[in-house]
Amino acid sequence: ETQSGNIKFETADSSGDSGDISFRSGKSQLGGGVYLHGGDGINRGGNLKFAAGSSQMGTGGIVSINTGTSASSASGKLKLSTATAVKSGSISLKTGSAFNGDAGSINFQTGASQLGATGDIIFMAGDSDSGNGGSVQIHAGQSISQTGGSIDLQYGSSKEGQRGAINI
């Protein structure tokens, strides 16, 4: 075959709420996985695209990716990475542009902890054996008519212990 067919899952249009489509594996001792995989190809691999619905009057839909919770152990990990290859791909994380209002923010934040340490946020460029090491760049936004953006570094405070530090 020169081309295989498509499979399309969709609910019917509605003047009210349209139905949901749900993929879920059943409960067991070891929960089963749900796998979505773009097709392998000789010239190009197949794409995998997640897109929430648009809205004419209100807010567009949300894309939410959550790991599994646990009653007695750690919650699952969220891993976002490109594949290892001759040249690995990039990861681009950006908000959309705004036509008549504020553009969205990107928030990197670890969770709070009552008894243990909170998680770290680490920005690290890669090492190289024979090429240049990667750079870490932080740029605040420019403005034509208003104030340019700021870069703020603030250490953590402590009520009973030692405060954090900023080491450059």
N, C-alpha and C positions, 0 to 999 in steps of 0.2 A: 504494500500500500504506500502511495506517495504522501498521503495525509490521513491521520486518524480523526475520528469525530470528536465533537465537543460534548461535555456534560454540563448541564446548567441546572442549578437548584434555585428556584425563586418562588416566592409567595405571590398571590394575586394582588392586584391594585385594589385599593379601598378608599372610600370617602372618609372613613374613620381611621382606625389603627390597622396596619397590615400585620400579618402574622410573622412570628420569628422562625428562624431556621436554627436548629440546635444539633450539634454533634457531640456525643458523650459516650464514653465507655462505661461499662457497668462496674459496680462495687465488687471488691474481692480482697483477698489477703494482700496481693500486690496489684494495685490499680493499673488498669490497661492504659496505654497511650493513645493519643489521636495524632496522626501524622499527616501533614500536608506537604507535598513535595512537588516542586516544578520538574518537568521532564528533562532528562539528560539529552544533550544534542552534540553533534559533531562540530557544528559551526557556532552554536550559541545554546546555552542552557535556558530552560523555560523560566519565566518570571513567577514570583509569588507576591501578590499584591493584596494588602489589606486596606480598605477604604471605607470610612463611615459615610452615611448618607448625607446628602445636601439638604438644605432647607431654604424655602423661598421667603419666609417671614421670621422665623426664629433662629435658634442656634443649630449649627450642624451637629451631626452625630459624634459620639465619642468612640475612640479606639482605646480599649482598656485591655491590658495584659497583666494578669495577676498570677502569682505562683500559688501553689496549694498551701493551706495552713496545716498545722499539726497540733493536736491536743497535748502532746507530751514531749515533742522534740522541736527541731528547727523547721521553719517554713521552707519551702522550696527555693531554689536559686533561679535568678533570671539571667540568662547568658545571651549576650548579643555580640556576635563576632562574625567577621568575614572568614572565608575559607583560606587555608594555606595553599599557595600556588606559586608559579614562577614570579608573578607580581600579584600581591594580594590586593583586594578591593578596599575601597574607603568606606567609612561610616559617616554619614551626614545627618546631623540632628539640628533642625532649624524650624522656627515657626514661620507661618505664612506672613506675607506683607498685608498691611491694612490700608484700605483706600480712604477711609474717613473716620479714623479713630486710632486707638493704641494697638500696636502689634502685641502678640502674646509673649509671655515670658518662658524661659527655660529654668526649671528649679531642680537643682541637685541637692538632695537632703537625705540623710540617714535617719532612721527611726530613733526615738528616745528609748532609754532602758532604765528600769527601776533598780535592778540589783547588779547588773553587769555593765561592761563598758559599751558605749555606743560605737557604731561602725565608723570607719574612716572613709573619706573621699580622697582618692588619689588620682592625680593627673600626671601621667608619666609618658614621655616620648621613648621610642624604641632605641635599642642599641644596634650598632652595625660593626661587623668585623673589618670590612674594607671600605665602606662608604662613610658618609657623614652621619652622625647621630641626629635623631629627630629633634625638632625644636618645640618648645611650649610657648605659645603666644597668647597673650590676653589683650584684647583691644576693647576700649570703650567706644560707644557709638558717637558719631559726629552729628551735628545739627546745623542747618543752614541759618535758621532764624532764632533758635532757642539755645539753651545751655547744653553743651556736650555732656556725654555720660561720664560717670566717675568709676574709679576702681577702688574698692574699699577692702582692706584686710583687717580683720579683727580677731584677736585671740579669745579663747573661751575663759569665762570667769568661773570661780569656784567659791562656794560659801564657806567650806571648812578646809579645803585642800589648797594646793598651789595652783595659781592661774596658769593658763597656757602661754605659749610664746610664739612669736613670729620670727622664723629663722630664714634669712636670705643669704 
